[in-house]
């Protein structure tokens, strides 16, 4: 199980790795994520990777379900996997956006 501290560390790692600006971070805090921003899909997928939720270009369902703590939502979660994006970071971003829109993110994510 990952903690809030793990999430904070993952975010900091990915912010540094992709030189995410303060302006963009402020947008993320208000749940504004744009696929057209060059660093946003990279950042989102990086956070998933740092948390062990995205491995080899794919989402790790079992780890996510453990973190989410709501096994009844497994079908909804698997329904969020993006299979249309070509690049792994676009797939990761679109998966994240679906989870966000369906309110399937763990508390504090």
LOTI-237811 format. One record per atom (N, C-alpha, C): x, y, z. Coordinates in nm, 3 decimals. Example, Ala and Ser with C-alpha at 12.3 -4.5 7.8 and 13.67 -1.06 7.14 Angstrom:
2
+---------+---------+---------+
|    east |   north |      up |
+---------+---------+---------+
|   1.319 |  -0.569 |   0.780 |
|   1.230 |  -0.450 |   0.780 |
|   1.320 |  -0.330 |   0.780 |
|   1.285 |  -0.225 |   0.708 |
|   1.367 |  -0.106 |   0.714 |
|   1.290 |   0.003 |   0.787 |
+---------+---------+---------+
END
This chain:
109
+---------+---------+---------+
|    east |   north |      up |
+---------+---------+---------+
|   0.084 |  -0.118 |   0.000 |
|   0.000 |   0.000 |   0.000 |
|   0.088 |   0.124 |   0.000 |
|   0.061 |   0.213 |  -0.090 |
|   0.135 |   0.339 |  -0.096 |
|   0.069 |   0.441 |  -0.004 |
|   0.149 |   0.534 |   0.044 |
|   0.100 |   0.636 |   0.137 |
|   0.100 |   0.773 |   0.070 |
|   0.046 |   0.869 |   0.141 |
|   0.050 |   1.008 |   0.093 |
|   0.193 |   1.055 |   0.074 |
|   0.283 |   1.008 |   0.161 |
|   0.425 |   1.044 |   0.148 |
|   0.483 |   0.987 |   0.019 |
|   0.443 |   0.865 |  -0.016 |
|   0.490 |   0.805 |  -0.141 |
|   0.441 |   0.886 |  -0.261 |
|   0.317 |   0.932 |  -0.255 |
|   0.262 |   1.014 |  -0.363 |
|   0.337 |   1.146 |  -0.373 |
|   0.364 |   1.208 |  -0.261 |
|   0.439 |   1.334 |  -0.262 |
|   0.577 |   1.315 |  -0.322 |
|   0.645 |   1.208 |  -0.282 |
|   0.778 |   1.178 |  -0.337 |
|   0.771 |   1.154 |  -0.487 |
|   0.671 |   1.078 |  -0.531 |
|   0.654 |   1.051 |  -0.674 |
|   0.631 |   1.180 |  -0.751 |
|   0.546 |   1.265 |  -0.699 |
|   0.518 |   1.393 |  -0.765 |
|   0.645 |   1.477 |  -0.777 |
|   0.720 |   1.487 |  -0.668 |
|   0.843 |   1.567 |  -0.669 |
|   0.944 |   1.511 |  -0.770 |
|   0.957 |   1.380 |  -0.773 |
|   1.048 |   1.315 |  -0.867 |
|   1.009 |   1.349 |  -1.010 |
|   0.882 |   1.340 |  -1.041 |
|   0.834 |   1.362 |  -1.178 |
|   0.835 |   1.510 |  -1.216 |
|   0.810 |   1.597 |  -1.120 |
|   0.820 |   1.741 |  -1.146 |
|   0.962 |   1.776 |  -1.187 |
|   1.059 |   1.722 |  -1.112 |
|   1.200 |   1.750 |  -1.144 |
|   1.240 |   1.685 |  -1.276 |
|   1.198 |   1.562 |  -1.297 |
|   1.237 |   1.488 |  -1.417 |
|   1.191 |   1.558 |  -1.544 |
|   1.070 |   1.617 |  -1.541 |
|   1.014 |   1.678 |  -1.662 |
|   1.007 |   1.831 |  -1.655 |
|   1.075 |   1.890 |  -1.557 |
|   1.081 |   2.037 |  -1.543 |
|   0.943 |   2.100 |  -1.551 |
|   0.851 |   2.046 |  -1.474 |
|   0.714 |   2.097 |  -1.472 |
|   0.716 |   2.234 |  -1.401 |
|   0.653 |   2.330 |  -1.465 |
|   0.655 |   2.467 |  -1.412 |
|   0.560 |   2.482 |  -1.293 |
|   0.584 |   2.587 |  -1.213 |
|   0.497 |   2.619 |  -1.101 |
|   0.354 |   2.647 |  -1.147 |
|   0.342 |   2.712 |  -1.261 |
|   0.209 |   2.741 |  -1.317 |
|   0.133 |   2.612 |  -1.346 |
|   0.202 |   2.517 |  -1.405 |
|   0.139 |   2.390 |  -1.439 |
|   0.102 |   2.314 |  -1.312 |
|   0.189 |   2.316 |  -1.211 |
|   0.161 |   2.248 |  -1.085 |
|   0.036 |   2.307 |  -1.021 |
|   0.023 |   2.439 |  -1.027 |
|  -0.096 |   2.505 |  -0.973 |
|  -0.222 |   2.455 |  -1.045 |
|  -0.212 |   2.434 |  -1.175 |
|  -0.326 |   2.381 |  -1.251 |
|  -0.358 |   2.239 |  -1.207 |
|  -0.255 |   2.157 |  -1.188 |
|  -0.277 |   2.019 |  -1.144 |
|  -0.350 |   2.015 |  -1.010 |
|  -0.316 |   2.107 |  -0.922 |
|  -0.381 |   2.111 |  -0.790 |
|  -0.529 |   2.140 |  -0.800 |
|  -0.570 |   2.206 |  -0.907 |
|  -0.712 |   2.234 |  -0.929 |
|  -0.775 |   2.134 |  -1.026 |
|  -0.704 |   2.024 |  -1.049 |
|  -0.751 |   1.914 |  -1.135 |
|  -0.761 |   1.952 |  -1.283 |
|  -0.675 |   2.043 |  -1.326 |
|  -0.669 |   2.079 |  -1.468 |
|  -0.546 |   2.008 |  -1.527 |
|  -0.574 |   1.913 |  -1.614 |
|  -0.469 |   1.836 |  -1.681 |
|  -0.501 |   1.839 |  -1.830 |
|  -0.404 |   1.883 |  -1.911 |
|  -0.427 |   1.893 |  -2.055 |
|  -0.333 |   1.799 |  -2.130 |
|  -0.391 |   1.719 |  -2.216 |
|  -0.312 |   1.628 |  -2.298 |
|  -0.220 |   1.705 |  -2.392 |
|  -0.260 |   1.826 |  -2.429 |
|  -0.182 |   1.906 |  -2.524 |
|  -0.061 |   1.974 |  -2.461 |
|  -0.054 |   1.979 |  -2.328 |
|   0.065 |   2.033 |  -2.262 |
|   0.175 |   1.928 |  -2.275 |
|   0.290 |   1.964 |  -2.328 |
|   0.391 |   1.862 |  -2.356 |
|   0.435 |   1.779 |  -2.236 |
|   0.443 |   1.840 |  -2.117 |
|   0.492 |   1.765 |  -2.002 |
|   0.383 |   1.692 |  -1.924 |
|   0.256 |   1.727 |  -1.944 |
|   0.151 |   1.669 |  -1.860 |
|   0.136 |   1.519 |  -1.877 |
|   0.123 |   1.464 |  -1.998 |
|   0.115 |   1.318 |  -2.009 |
|   0.239 |   1.247 |  -1.953 |
|   0.356 |   1.310 |  -1.972 |
|   0.480 |   1.252 |  -1.918 |
|   0.475 |   1.250 |  -1.766 |
|   0.432 |   1.361 |  -1.706 |
|   0.425 |   1.374 |  -1.561 |
|   0.327 |   1.272 |  -1.503 |
|   0.206 |   1.266 |  -1.558 |
|   0.103 |   1.176 |  -1.507 |
|   0.150 |   1.030 |  -1.513 |
|   0.205 |   0.990 |  -1.626 |
|   0.251 |   0.852 |  -1.640 |
|   0.370 |   0.826 |  -1.549 |
|   0.456 |   0.924 |  -1.531 |
|   0.570 |   0.911 |  -1.441 |
|   0.523 |   0.885 |  -1.297 |
|   0.421 |   0.958 |  -1.253 |
|   0.368 |   0.936 |  -1.118 |
|   0.315 |   0.794 |  -1.105 |
|   0.241 |   0.748 |  -1.205 |
|   0.193 |   0.609 |  -1.204 |
|   0.312 |   0.513 |  -1.193 |
|   0.418 |   0.538 |  -1.272 |
|   0.535 |   0.450 |  -1.270 |
|   0.602 |   0.450 |  -1.134 |
|   0.621 |   0.568 |  -1.077 |
|   0.687 |   0.580 |  -0.947 |
|   0.608 |   0.507 |  -0.837 |
|   0.478 |   0.501 |  -0.853 |
|   0.394 |   0.434 |  -0.754 |
|   0.375 |   0.284 |  -0.785 |
|   0.440 |   0.238 |  -0.892 |
|   0.430 |   0.097 |  -0.929 |
|   0.297 |   0.060 |  -0.993 |
|   0.228 |   0.160 |  -1.048 |
|   0.097 |   0.136 |  -1.108 |
|   0.102 |   0.130 |  -1.260 |
|   0.217 |   0.162 |  -1.317 |
|   0.234 |   0.160 |  -1.463 |
|   0.367 |   0.094 |  -1.490 |
|   0.364 |  -0.025 |  -1.550 |
|   0.486 |  -0.102 |  -1.575 |
|   0.485 |  -0.150 |  -1.719 |
|   0.596 |  -0.131 |  -1.786 |
|   0.612 |  -0.176 |  -1.925 |
|   0.497 |  -0.129 |  -2.015 |
|   0.457 |  -0.003 |  -1.997 |
|   0.354 |   0.055 |  -2.083 |
|   0.213 |   0.010 |  -2.052 |
|   0.192 |  -0.048 |  -1.935 |
|   0.058 |  -0.094 |  -1.900 |
|   0.025 |  -0.070 |  -1.754 |
|  -0.101 |  -0.062 |  -1.727 |
|  -0.154 |  -0.035 |  -1.594 |
|  -0.154 |  -0.164 |  -1.511 |
|  -0.117 |  -0.155 |  -1.384 |
|  -0.111 |  -0.270 |  -1.294 |
|  -0.239 |  -0.272 |  -1.210 |
|  -0.336 |  -0.345 |  -1.258 |
|  -0.470 |  -0.344 |  -1.198 |
|  -0.469 |  -0.389 |  -1.052 |
|  -0.405 |  -0.500 |  -1.022 |
|  -0.411 |  -0.553 |  -0.886 |
|  -0.354 |  -0.454 |  -0.784 |
|  -0.244 |  -0.391 |  -0.817 |
|  -0.186 |  -0.292 |  -0.726 |
|  -0.281 |  -0.174 |  -0.707 |
|  -0.343 |  -0.133 |  -0.816 |
|  -0.434 |  -0.020 |  -0.808 |
|  -0.557 |  -0.055 |  -0.725 |
|  -0.612 |  -0.174 |  -0.744 |
|  -0.731 |  -0.215 |  -0.669 |
|  -0.700 |  -0.223 |  -0.520 |
|  -0.581 |  -0.269 |  -0.485 |
|  -0.539 |  -0.271 |  -0.345 |
|  -0.536 |  -0.129 |  -0.290 |
|  -0.477 |  -0.038 |  -0.367 |
|  -0.467 |   0.101 |  -0.324 |
|  -0.605 |   0.165 |  -0.313 |
|  -0.690 |   0.139 |  -0.409 |
|  -0.823 |   0.199 |  -0.412 |
|  -0.910 |   0.145 |  -0.299 |
|  -0.895 |   0.016 |  -0.269 |
|  -0.971 |  -0.045 |  -0.161 |
|  -1.118 |  -0.065 |  -0.193 |
|  -1.151 |  -0.069 |  -0.322 |
|  -1.291 |  -0.088 |  -0.363 |
|  -1.295 |  -0.191 |  -0.475 |
|  -1.288 |  -0.317 |  -0.440 |
|  -1.283 |  -0.424 |  -0.539 |
|  -1.405 |  -0.423 |  -0.630 |
|  -1.519 |  -0.373 |  -0.581 |
|  -1.641 |  -0.368 |  -0.664 |
|  -1.622 |  -0.282 |  -0.789 |
|  -1.524 |  -0.193 |  -0.787 |
|  -1.502 |  -0.102 |  -0.899 |
|  -1.404 |  -0.155 |  -1.003 |
|  -1.364 |  -0.280 |  -0.991 |
|  -1.264 |  -0.337 |  -1.084 |
|  -1.307 |  -0.321 |  -1.230 |
|  -1.431 |  -0.350 |  -1.263 |
|  -1.476 |  -0.337 |  -1.402 |
|  -1.468 |  -0.193 |  -1.450 |
|  -1.502 |  -0.099 |  -1.363 |
|  -1.493 |   0.043 |  -1.400 |
|  -1.348 |   0.082 |  -1.424 |
|  -1.260 |   0.034 |  -1.339 |
|  -1.118 |   0.065 |  -1.353 |
|  -1.063 |   0.006 |  -1.482 |
|  -1.090 |  -0.121 |  -1.507 |
|  -1.037 |  -0.181 |  -1.630 |
|  -1.100 |  -0.116 |  -1.753 |
|  -1.221 |  -0.063 |  -1.741 |
|  -1.284 |   0.010 |  -1.850 |
|  -1.215 |   0.141 |  -1.883 |
|  -1.129 |   0.186 |  -1.795 |
|  -1.056 |   0.310 |  -1.817 |
|  -0.926 |   0.292 |  -1.895 |
|  -0.882 |   0.171 |  -1.917 |
|  -0.756 |   0.151 |  -1.988 |
|  -0.767 |   0.208 |  -2.128 |
|  -0.677 |   0.295 |  -2.162 |
|  -0.678 |   0.350 |  -2.297 |
|  -0.601 |   0.256 |  -2.389 |
|  -0.663 |   0.220 |  -2.497 |
|  -0.597 |   0.134 |  -2.596 |
|  -0.584 |   0.206 |  -2.730 |
|  -0.618 |   0.334 |  -2.732 |
|  -0.614 |   0.408 |  -2.858 |
|  -0.486 |   0.488 |  -2.876 |
|  -0.429 |   0.536 |  -2.766 |
|  -0.309 |   0.617 |  -2.775 |
|  -0.190 |   0.534 |  -2.819 |
|  -0.105 |   0.589 |  -2.903 |
|   0.010 |   0.514 |  -2.949 |
|   0.123 |   0.512 |  -2.848 |
|   0.156 |   0.627 |  -2.795 |
|   0.266 |   0.638 |  -2.700 |
|   0.221 |   0.596 |  -2.560 |
|   0.306 |   0.527 |  -2.485 |
|   0.268 |   0.484 |  -2.351 |
|   0.224 |   0.599 |  -2.260 |
|   0.289 |   0.714 |  -2.272 |
|   0.252 |   0.826 |  -2.185 |
|   0.114 |   0.881 |  -2.220 |
|   0.073 |   0.871 |  -2.346 |
|  -0.062 |   0.915 |  -2.384 |
|  -0.164 |   0.815 |  -2.328 |
|  -0.132 |   0.687 |  -2.336 |
|  -0.220 |   0.585 |  -2.279 |
|  -0.232 |   0.606 |  -2.127 |
|  -0.120 |   0.630 |  -2.062 |
|  -0.121 |   0.654 |  -1.918 |
|  -0.203 |   0.776 |  -1.882 |
|  -0.185 |   0.883 |  -1.960 |
|  -0.260 |   1.006 |  -1.935 |
|  -0.410 |   0.983 |  -1.951 |
|  -0.448 |   0.918 |  -2.060 |
|  -0.591 |   0.896 |  -2.085 |
|  -0.653 |   0.802 |  -1.982 |
|  -0.576 |   0.706 |  -1.936 |
|  -0.624 |   0.618 |  -1.829 |
|  -0.647 |   0.700 |  -1.703 |
|  -0.551 |   0.786 |  -1.668 |
|  -0.563 |   0.872 |  -1.551 |
|  -0.686 |   0.961 |  -1.561 |
|  -0.706 |   1.023 |  -1.677 |
|  -0.820 |   1.114 |  -1.693 |
|  -0.953 |   1.041 |  -1.677 |
|  -0.962 |   0.920 |  -1.727 |
|  -1.083 |   0.841 |  -1.709 |
|  -1.105 |   0.811 |  -1.561 |
|  -1.000 |   0.771 |  -1.491 |
|  -1.012 |   0.744 |  -1.347 |
|  -1.055 |   0.869 |  -1.272 |
|  -1.000 |   0.983 |  -1.311 |
|  -1.036 |   1.111 |  -1.249 |
|  -1.183 |   1.143 |  -1.274 |
|  -1.225 |   1.133 |  -1.399 |
|  -1.363 |   1.167 |  -1.435 |
|  -1.464 |   1.074 |  -1.369 |
|  -1.428 |   0.948 |  -1.349 |
|  -1.519 |   0.851 |  -1.287 |
|  -1.505 |   0.844 |  -1.136 |
|  -1.423 |   0.936 |  -1.082 |
|  -1.400 |   0.941 |  -0.936 |
|  -1.346 |   0.808 |  -0.883 |
|  -1.249 |   0.755 |  -0.955 |
|  -1.188 |   0.628 |  -0.916 |
|  -1.044 |   0.645 |  -0.871 |
|  -1.007 |   0.764 |  -0.829 |
|  -0.873 |   0.786 |  -0.776 |
|  -0.876 |   0.774 |  -0.624 |
|  -0.771 |   0.717 |  -0.566 |
|  -0.765 |   0.710 |  -0.420 |
|  -0.767 |   0.850 |  -0.359 |
|  -0.808 |   0.858 |  -0.236 |
|  -0.815 |   0.985 |  -0.163 |
|  -0.680 |   1.057 |  -0.171 |
|  -0.684 |   1.184 |  -0.206 |
|  -0.563 |   1.266 |  -0.208 |
|  -0.483 |   1.260 |  -0.335 |
|  -0.523 |   1.179 |  -0.432 |
|  -0.445 |   1.168 |  -0.554 |
|  -0.459 |   1.293 |  -0.638 |
+---------+---------+---------+
END
